């Protein structure tokens, strides 16, 4: 089961850092535990941590839902409903799997499996895991994002870099991949393009 200590242990794996991967995909919105957004359930089943391995920029664009009409005096009147985000990113030469076998993590996010080889630089989900998530989630899911968005709803929190700063309910609007190169090891290199829309 995921917890604050589990997530902190996972984000320090191989990277030596204190920031989580940029994206996490989850079946649930998670909970706020001591200022940390934590998904509920087990990694690989209820959520996946998406690798930063050769990830491009994360692109954000806003879709403003409104009705705009010019009035008889020439002025503009707008009825604003909401702003919804469109998010996209891509991975180049992403290993198809994170490890050479089934790796087990303990409650602190540390690997307890002996003699393993990591294919992704951060031990997070590879191309096959992402494709499997896409195939099993035709509906909505939750996207946890980690980037420097320290001001949310007018409130400032400078410690947000150590946690996911935003959780959105999203749908996939596009997912395509190419098997770029077959390696001599136990994995392939994939190119993956993902786009999502806020629900």
Secondary structure as GFF3:
##gff-version 3
##sequence-region A 1 199
A	DSSP	alpha_helix	4	12	.	.	.	ID=ss1
A	DSSP	beta_strand	23	26	.	.	.	ID=ss2
A	DSSP	beta_strand	31	33	.	.	.	ID=ss3
A	DSSP	beta_strand	36	38	.	.	.	ID=ss4
A	DSSP	beta_strand	47	50	.	.	.	ID=ss5
A	DSSP	beta_strand	59	70	.	.	.	ID=ss6
A	DSSP	beta_strand	76	95	.	.	.	ID=ss7
A	DSSP	alpha_helix	127	136	.	.	.	ID=ss8
A	DSSP	beta_strand	141	145	.	.	.	ID=ss9
A	DSSP	beta_strand	151	152	.	.	.	ID=ss10
A	DSSP	beta_strand	155	156	.	.	.	ID=ss11
A	DSSP	three_ten_helix	160	162	.	.	.	ID=ss12
A	DSSP	beta_strand	166	182	.	.	.	ID=ss13
A	DSSP	beta_strand	188	198	.	.	.	ID=ss14
###
